[in-house]
Amino acid sequence: KAALIELLLEATKVDVTPVKPCTQDDVVTEECVVLVLDENLHRFPFEGFPFLRGRAVTRIHSLPFLAVSLLNSPHCSLDTKNARFVLDPESNLQKTTDRIMPFIDSVNARGDGWDWSGVVGKYPSTDFVETSVSRQDGLFLYCGHGGGKGSISKKSIESLVQHSDSPIPCKSTIILMGCSSGKLMSINRKKAGVTEEVAMHFEPEGIALSYIIAGAPCVIGNLWDVTDRDIDRYSLALMDSLVGERPISTALSVANARSSCKMKHIVGLAPVCYGIPIFAKMCQ
């Protein structure tokens, strides 16, 4: 306990606000609420409660992990000018492609170093995904079914830790805009129809947590299944916030984008942010 307290006290000295804002008028001071939830509470959308609505909120699975994340990344940043994406790899979400691609094309049309490149309508190679998520200050966007396990499996992400030459193999911020992409479950959870209490011997796990363990500073995913049209609205609002000139964090962008959904609770409260808040590099 003494070692943990010392680690947390050291972590509180780390400044994760923008280092060099674009202009003095754009200076933003954010306070982020970090939720450390147990195996029973993590499934609830606390971010939608009135006292947290519209605020920057992130989730982390333990206080020691939070402290280490802050100490390893004292000035975390996000290079929104150079992003990688995988869009509809199963090639059965054409309307999602039709809604997302015009935004990506408009970003690339800015010129001046803007480069969002990726794979559309087919599965990417493992090398493409591994290279994309290992980019320093990178951004990796996935829009498709689930958490993208068909593109890169949970096991493959975890194997990066063992086989990578870097102690932190995953350095990009990850956005997973698929059904239940941010859901965490225990392998011995109570099954449907079972009435008696079952002891939970294993902590909940999921692909979002695998990215965090592999080193990703921030992962955005959905707690439950969502509709494609509304989550596409959310994705567009989120990306528009991240590439904007006003320097707000990924955590606050997640909160602000909720208002773009027509189903503000069923879909709008599904996206959550794991890890620590990251600010756009272009505004530092």
C-alpha positions in Angstrom: 0.0 0.0 0.0 2.8 2.4 0.8 4.5 1.8 -2.5 1.1 2.3 -4.3 0.5 5.6 -2.5 4.0 6.8 -3.3 3.5 5.9 -7.0 0.1 7.7 -7.1 1.5 10.8 -5.5 4.3 10.9 -8.1 1.7 10.5 -10.9 -0.3 13.5 -9.6 2.6 15.7 -10.5 2.3 14.8 -14.2 0.7 17.5 -16.4 -1.5 16.1 -19.2 -3.0 19.4 -20.3 -1.9 20.8 -23.7 1.7 22.0 -23.6 1.6 24.6 -26.4 -1.9 25.6 -27.3 -2.5 27.1 -30.7 -3.3 30.6 -29.4 -3.9 32.1 -26.0 -7.6 32.3 -26.7 -7.7 28.5 -27.3 -6.2 27.5 -23.9 -8.3 24.8 -22.4 -7.9 23.6 -18.8 -9.6 20.2 -18.4 -10.3 18.2 -15.4 -10.7 14.5 -16.1 -12.6 12.0 -13.9 -11.1 8.6 -13.9 -13.4 5.6 -13.0 -11.8 2.5 -11.5 -14.7 0.1 -11.6 -14.9 -3.5 -10.4 -16.2 -6.6 -12.2 -19.8 -5.7 -11.5 -19.9 -1.9 -12.0 -17.9 -1.7 -15.3 -21.0 -2.5 -17.4 -22.9 0.6 -16.3 -22.8 3.9 -18.3 -21.8 6.2 -15.4 -20.6 8.7 -18.0 -24.3 9.5 -18.7 -25.2 10.3 -15.1 -26.1 14.0 -14.5 -23.0 14.7 -12.4 -20.7 13.4 -15.1 -22.6 14.4 -18.3 -20.5 16.5 -20.6 -17.3 16.0 -18.6 -14.1 14.3 -19.6 -14.3 10.8 -18.1 -12.0 7.8 -18.7 -12.0 4.3 -17.3 -9.0 2.3 -16.1 -8.9 -1.2 -14.5 -6.6 -0.3 -11.6 -5.0 2.6 -9.8 -1.4 1.3 -10.3 -2.0 1.0 -14.0 -3.3 4.6 -14.1 -0.2 5.8 -12.3 2.1 3.9 -14.6 0.3 5.2 -17.7 0.7 8.8 -16.5 4.3 8.4 -15.6 5.2 6.7 -18.9 3.4 9.4 -21.0 3.8 12.8 -19.2 2.8 14.7 -22.3 0.7 12.3 -24.4 -0.3 13.6 -27.8 -2.3 12.5 -30.8 -1.1 13.1 -34.4 -4.5 13.6 -36.1 -2.9 14.6 -39.3 -1.7 11.1 -40.0 -4.2 8.4 -39.2 -4.8 4.8 -40.2 -8.2 3.2 -40.6 -10.0 0.0 -41.4 -13.5 0.5 -42.7 -16.1 -2.2 -43.2 -13.6 -5.1 -43.5 -16.5 -7.6 -43.9 -17.9 -5.6 -46.9 -21.5 -5.6 -45.6 -21.8 -2.1 -44.2 -22.0 -0.1 -47.4 -24.0 2.7 -45.9 -21.4 3.2 -43.2 -18.7 3.4 -45.9 -20.9 6.0 -47.7 -21.2 8.1 -44.6 -17.6 7.9 -43.3 -15.5 8.1 -46.5 -16.6 11.6 -47.5 -15.3 12.8 -44.1 -11.9 11.0 -44.6 -11.7 12.4 -48.2 -12.3 15.9 -46.9 -9.5 15.5 -44.3 -7.1 14.3 -47.0 -8.1 17.2 -49.2 -6.7 19.7 -46.7 -3.2 18.9 -48.0 -0.3 20.3 -45.9 0.6 16.8 -44.6 -2.8 15.5 -43.9 -2.8 11.8 -44.6 -5.6 9.4 -43.5 -4.9 6.1 -45.2 -6.4 2.7 -44.7 -8.3 -0.4 -46.0 -11.9 -0.3 -47.1 -14.2 -3.3 -47.8 -11.7 -6.0 -47.1 -9.6 -7.4 -44.3 -6.3 -5.7 -43.8 -3.0 -7.6 -43.5 -1.8 -8.3 -40.0 1.4 -6.2 -40.8 -0.8 -3.2 -41.7 -2.7 -3.3 -38.3 0.4 -4.0 -36.2 2.3 -1.2 -37.9 -0.7 1.2 -37.5 -1.2 0.6 -33.8 2.6 0.8 -33.1 3.0 4.3 -34.5 4.1 6.9 -31.9 1.3 9.4 -31.2 -0.7 7.6 -33.9 -4.5 7.3 -34.4 -6.1 4.0 -35.5 -9.8 4.0 -36.4 -11.9 0.9 -36.9 -15.5 1.1 -38.2 -17.1 -2.3 -38.6 -18.6 -5.2 -36.7 -17.4 -5.8 -33.1 -14.0 -4.8 -32.0 -12.2 -5.8 -35.2 -11.1 -9.3 -34.1 -11.3 -10.4 -37.7 -8.6 -7.8 -38.6 -6.4 -8.4 -35.6 -7.4 -10.8 -32.8 -7.2 -10.2 -29.1 -4.5 -12.9 -28.9 -2.4 -11.1 -31.6 -2.6 -7.8 -29.7 -1.4 -9.5 -26.5 1.4 -11.3 -28.4 2.8 -7.9 -29.4 3.9 -7.5 -25.7 5.9 -10.7 -25.9 7.4 -10.4 -29.4 8.0 -6.6 -29.8 11.4 -5.1 -29.4 9.7 -2.1 -27.7 8.6 -2.3 -24.1 5.4 -0.5 -25.2 4.4 -2.1 -28.6 1.1 -0.2 -29.0 1.6 3.5 -29.0 -1.5 4.7 -30.9 -4.8 5.9 -29.7 -7.4 3.3 -30.8 -11.0 4.0 -31.8 -13.2 0.9 -32.2 -16.6 1.9 -33.5 -18.3 -1.5 -33.6 -20.9 -3.3 -31.5 -19.7 -4.1 -27.9 -16.1 -3.2 -28.9 -15.5 -1.8 -25.4 -17.4 -4.5 -23.5 -15.5 -6.4 -20.8 -16.6 -9.9 -19.7 -15.3 -12.5 -17.3 -14.8 -16.0 -18.8 -16.7 -17.5 -15.9 -19.6 -15.0 -15.8 -23.1 -16.1 -14.9 -24.7 -17.6 -18.0 -28.2 -16.7 -19.2 -30.9 -18.7 -17.4 -28.7 -19.5 -14.4 -30.3 -18.4 -11.1 -27.8 -19.4 -8.5 -24.9 -17.1 -7.7 -21.6 -17.8 -9.4 -18.3 -16.7 -7.9 -16.4 -14.6 -10.4 -12.8 -15.9 -10.1 -11.5 -14.1 -13.2 -11.4 -10.3 -13.9 -13.4 -9.1 -16.9 -11.5 -8.9 -20.2 -12.0 -7.7 -23.7 -10.2 -6.4 -26.8 -10.2 -2.8 -25.5 -8.4 -3.9 -22.4 -5.9 -5.9 -24.5 -4.9 -2.7 -26.4 -4.5 -0.9 -23.1 -2.2 -3.6 -21.7 -0.2 -3.6 -24.9 0.5 0.1 -24.3 -2.2 2.1 -26.0 -2.7 5.3 -24.1 -6.3 5.6 -24.9 -9.0 3.2 -26.4 -12.5 4.3 -27.3 -15.2 1.6 -27.7 -18.8 0.7 -27.1 -20.2 -1.0 -24.0 -23.0 -2.7 -25.9 -24.5 -3.3 -29.4 -25.4 -0.1 -31.4 -27.2 0.8 -34.6 -25.0 1.6 -37.6 -26.6 4.8 -38.6 -26.5 6.4 -35.1 -23.0 5.2 -34.3 -21.9 6.6 -37.6 -23.3 10.0 -36.6 -21.3 9.7 -33.4 -18.1 8.6 -35.2 -18.3 11.6 -37.5 -18.9 14.0 -34.6 -16.0 12.4 -32.6 -13.6 12.6 -35.6 -14.6 16.2 -36.4 -13.8 17.2 -32.8 -10.4 15.4 -32.9 -9.3 17.2 -36.1 -10.6 20.6 -35.0 -8.5 23.6 -34.1 -9.7 23.8 -30.5 -7.5 21.6 -28.3 -9.7 19.3 -26.3 -8.9 15.8 -25.2 -10.1 12.4 -26.5 -12.1 12.0 -23.3 -13.9 15.3 -23.7 -14.5 14.6 -27.4 -16.1 11.4 -26.5 -18.5 13.2 -24.1 -19.3 16.0 -26.6 -20.1 13.7 -29.5 -22.9 12.0 -27.6 -25.3 14.8 -28.5 -25.0 13.9 -32.2 -27.0 10.6 -31.6 -30.8 10.5 -32.1 -31.0 7.7 -29.5 -29.0 9.6 -26.9 -29.2 6.9 -24.3 -29.3 3.6 -26.2 -26.5 4.6 -28.6 -25.2 7.9 -27.2 -24.1 6.4 -23.9 -22.5 3.3 -25.4 -19.1 4.8 -26.3 -16.6 5.0 -23.4 -13.0 6.0 -23.1 -10.4 3.7 -21.5 -6.9 4.9 -20.5 -5.9 8.5 -20.1 -7.0 11.7 -22.0 -4.9 12.5 -25.0 -4.7 15.9 -26.8 -4.1 16.5 -30.5 -0.5 17.0 -31.4 -1.3 19.7 -34.0 -2.5 21.9 -31.2 0.5 21.5 -28.9 
